[in-house]
């Protein structure tokens, strides 16, 4: 594994910082974030992908996604940015 640091949440301070890396060996995105609260986790389970088990393992907060999901991540980032602009 060879991680390349991409960025960190500039508003998170010195600890507990959501961070993004790229694994140059596997071409996967590696993310660190906060563990969602129970209400959010329950909604994610309820709205899980069709045909998938309706469960999120306890404590998941670091995930790996294949490079082909980058367009989906961009779409999510764009939607979050638009939502933030409305606030």
HUHU-V743763 format. One record per pair of residues at least 4 apart in sequence whose C-alpha atoms are under 7 Angstrom apart, sorted by the first residue. I is the first residue (numbers start at 1). J is the second residue. Records with the same first field share a line. If there is no record, write none. Layout:
BEGIN
I: J, J
END
This chain:
BEGIN
1: 23, 25
2: 23, 24, 25
3: 21, 22, 23, 24
4: 21, 22, 23, 24
5: 20, 21, 22
6: 20, 21, 22
7: 19, 20
8: 17, 18, 19, 20
9: 17, 18, 19
12: 16, 17
13: 17
18: 32, 33, 34
19: 31, 32, 33
20: 30, 31, 32
21: 29, 30, 31
22: 27, 28, 29, 30
23: 27, 28, 29, 30
27: 66, 67
28: 64, 65, 66, 67
29: 64, 65, 66, 67
30: 63, 64, 65
31: 62, 63, 64
32: 61, 62
33: 61, 62
34: 61
35: 59, 60, 61
36: 40, 41
37: 41
38: 42
39: 43
40: 44
41: 45
42: 46
43: 47
44: 48
45: 54, 55, 56
46: 54
48: 52, 54
65: 69
69: 73
70: 74
71: 75
72: 76
73: 77
74: 78
75: 79
76: 80
77: 81
78: 82
79: 83
80: 84
81: 85
82: 86
83: 87
END
